[in-house]
Amino acid sequence: MNEFQIKPAIQFGANALTKLRTLQGQRALIITDQAMVKFGIAEMVGQHLQANQMVVDVFADVTPDPDLAVIANGMKAFVAAKPDVVVAVGGGSVIDAAKGVIYTLSQGGQLQHKPYFVAIPTTSGTGSEVTAFSVIKSNTEKWVVVDEYMLPDLAILDPALVKSVPAAITADTGMDVLCHALEAYVSNQASDFSDALAEKAVQLVFAHLLDCYLQGSDLQAREKMHNASCIAGMAFTNASLGITHSLAHALGGKFGVPHGRANALLMSQIVAFNADFTGACDTPAAKKYARLAAMLGLPAADYREGVRSLLVAIDVLREQLGLPSNIQACGIAEHDFNTALTAMVTLAEQDNCTPTSPRSASAIELETLYRQSFLSASLT
């Protein structure tokens, strides 16, 4: 028996942020970062909550790739504020940190009643606002925690909050969306339900990501990518992901490569691996990639042509977005990379995303994928 879960409720489109004025509660804790304070977004969120007579506290010390210290400090802020509503405002790191705070408090017996949890993404990338996943850093390792308890109750997708995202971040996070959709689509836990979401997310990315990158003020394109991020999140929280993410988590933890960029630099090599592109190219993943290519209007007379077309489309998009051509171009010395390889492969093997990969990969194969991506992100 299989299960597909739809949660949270989603408020989207222009002025979606005003939904905050309808929330019931007495005390709210906003979890965010200093950028959201600097640009006035945290204050704006607070004003909407205060309009409904809530007392509002703010914890604004979330950092990129939040670690255990951030979670501990967030827990202290939560205990002091005693909120019945928690609002996470920011990118994936902020939403993941808020999840980590709530989850850890519950596991430690310090949370009798889960607060009403609202997630407001300010980047179009992680889909964390609708997933049961949280990525927390411990030293140089990134750990993926998966638990339905962390699912928000409400996600608010307001395109006005992403119109000023810089082009480089738009590129990184947008490729993360594409990777989420592609990995959920071929996951060994994929279903008709997750496939429908993944297919739509891929279509939206190829139709609108480049416009967001070139013309950030295009609110229609921004809204479509914001929706794509959320839709891909719904796909992968149900179907999980694969070894692109496993390898990217380890690479990012060791060398600080932004997560979406790491996915972009590994993606083509792993699509080819999943499809057995250099072999018979008739794996279940190859057949699904070819179907995607046909849906995108690309040549796909047979499985191999479809996979090749999808690889070309990925490579062209990555180049159009000005992303590096390989891992080495991120400023990582070959000696340092080789020294870290064994540890990164071990972490990737242990990653929670690895078991749902459509094709099992040995340690040697994972190392080969790393080495290939170090030299070239492109297969075409």
Phi, psi and omega in degrees: 000130181254166181222143173228122185253134176246107178196143007269186166292149184234126173251123186221164178098182182302137177065021180299334183298335182293349175302334180301332182289348182260356184289145178260135179161167181251325183227135180235143173244120174269123175254123188203194177232176185294331179297319180292330175289313183301318184271005174080005183287320178299319179295319180299316177299316179300322180295321177297319180291319180293334177296341177256023173068025177273146168276129188242128171246156183231130169248111189242029185252022176287136179247162175303143184051066186302140181251186184296329179294320177298316180298317180298316179293323177295323177296319178298318179296321179296311181300322180289322185278332182052054185279149167258356174227131173243130180238114175266123183235111179155197178282190182301326180298318180293313182294321176298320179296317178299318176300315181299321179296309182296316182295315183294320177298320180292319181292331180272002179076014182265003184234105182282322180228127179293131177290158172292123192249119180246132178243127181236097181286141177244011168225158179253085186205296193282331187069014185299339182293346181231017183244160176265017183258145170217133179251118182237139183266138173230109188058241180257014181249144174253126181250134179262117177258132181234119179199131182297339179300333184276355180298129174297161175272330182218133173247132179245117181250096180250113184298339179296336183280350182244001185291339181256011178296129182302155184301318183297320179289324175302318180295310182300310184290326179295321177290333174296318177301312180301317181295319177303313183293315181295319182287321176296325184295323183255003178305149177287358174251011180295153178221175176303325183290311180292326178299317181300318179291317181297316179300316180295319180297317179298316179300316181295321180297310182292335180277332192230344184297315182298322177297319177298320181292316184279328184222081187299336182278000178287095187293330178294315178295319179299317180297318181296319179289325177297318177294319180300319179300315181292317181297316177296325177298317178296325178294311188278340176290338177266324184257347186068194189233209183209200191283346171301313179291322179300313179292322181293321178300314181292318179297315180294321179295323183279317189243002176071020177289128179308141191301312181298323179293319178300317177300317181299324183279344180256340193302309185296317180300323184277328171302314179297319179296312180300325183276350189055050188298326180274358178248230183286337179054047178226025177290163175305323178295319179302318181295322180286321176299318180296322177295320176299315180303316179297320179297329179276000180080021181264157178302130182203054181294330174217178185300316183296317180294322179296316178297316179300317180298318179294319178298318178298316181298319178296314182295319180295315180298317179300318179293319180297332181273003176070025180278157181302157182274348178194173180295322181302326182290353175278005178089022180262122180290144183300320180298315180295321180296312181297323179296326184271352189303309185301315180295320180294319178298318179299316178297319180296321178298326183273352185295145181293345179276342186292319184299337182263009174299140182290340179227124180295142180235129176285169177301320179296320179292322176296318177298319179297318178298319175300312183296319179296317181289334177296325182269326182201129175277351187257145174253356186237000000 
